[in-house]
Amino acid sequence: MLPEAKMIRSEMVLREMALTSDVKLTKKSLVRWLALSLGLISPKESRDSLLAVLEVLISAHFANEQLTTKQIIERATSEKPLDEKTVYYHLQRLVNSGLITRNKGMYYFGDDTEKDLGKVIKNVYGQKFESAFRNIEEAFESLKQK
């Protein structure tokens, strides 16, 4: 039996979703839509803490800021108190997914060279999808030879 769990490098969920006019009405609904679309949360899941962290990171990106963990916690908890461990957990998940980078205690999207956030996300997901499809194609070629 193959050690399947050890073979998984990462998982990618990308949902094609309708971007309706009511979603565009508020910042919160757009952040939730993005989290759902990028597979960061599941449908009918609230994950308000992740949404708060994501909103802070997106706002910081648009303001051309890199934030420390402390700054993220302060900003994410400005409306609703969040457990610090929960914020650390979400930051680590986002780092592990490749969406954000932590360097010298600062967090930012991508590698901090691309300023267009849509392109940053597309590059992150695109690289992972390309790698996955290369392996799938290789598996089919190996299968064809069996």
C-alpha positions, -999 to 999 in steps of 0.1 A, spaced: 0 0 0 13 35 -9 19 59 19 -7 83 4 -8 109 32 30 114 30 28 119 -8 4 148 -6 25 181 -8 -5 204 -7 -42 206 -16 -58 232 -38 -95 240 -39 -105 266 -64 -142 273 -68 -158 290 -98 -184 312 -82 -208 338 -94 -197 373 -84 -231 389 -79 -238 425 -73 -249 419 -37 -216 403 -29 -199 435 -41 -218 457 -17 -196 452 14 -159 446 21 -169 417 44 -190 399 18 -162 403 -8 -136 389 16 -159 359 24 -165 354 -13 -127 354 -19 -121 329 10 -148 306 -4 -136 309 -40 -100 302 -30 -110 272 -9 -99 288 24 -133 281 39 -161 257 31 -196 266 22 -218 272 54 -186 276 74 -182 309 92 -145 310 102 -149 346 112 -113 346 126 -98 336 92 -119 362 75 -107 389 99 -71 379 93 -76 378 55 -92 412 55 -63 427 74 -38 412 51 -57 423 20 -60 459 33 -23 459 42 -14 448 7 -35 475 -9 -18 500 14 16 486 4 23 475 40 40 445 55 27 436 90 41 419 120 21 392 138 14 417 166 0 443 141 -22 416 124 -36 406 158 -43 442 168 -61 450 135 -79 417 133 -92 420 168 -103 456 165 -139 447 159 -142 414 177 -118 398 201 -99 368 187 -76 343 204 -40 350 195 -34 313 190 -62 312 164 -46 341 146 -12 323 146 -30 292 133 -46 310 104 -14 328 95 5 295 95 -21 279 73 -19 308 48 19 306 48 18 268 43 -6 273 14 19 297 -3 -6 326 -3 14 347 21 51 348 30 66 354 64 100 370 62 119 386 91 87 387 111 67 404 84 38 390 65 28 397 29 12 382 -2 34 363 -26 71 373 -27 64 410 -24 74 418 -60 40 417 -76 16 445 -65 -15 432 -83 -31 409 -58 -51 391 -84 -18 382 -102 -2 371 -70 -30 347 -62 -31 335 -98 6 328 -98 5 309 -65 -24 287 -76 -11 284 -112 23 271 -101 7 245 -79 -18 234 -106 10 232 -132 30 210 -109 1 188 -102 -8 184 -139 28 176 -148 27 147 -123 -7 136 -135 6 136 -171 37 116 -160 15 91 -142 -7 86 -174 25 81 -194 37 55 -169 3 39 -169 2 37 -207 35 18 -206 22 -8 -182 
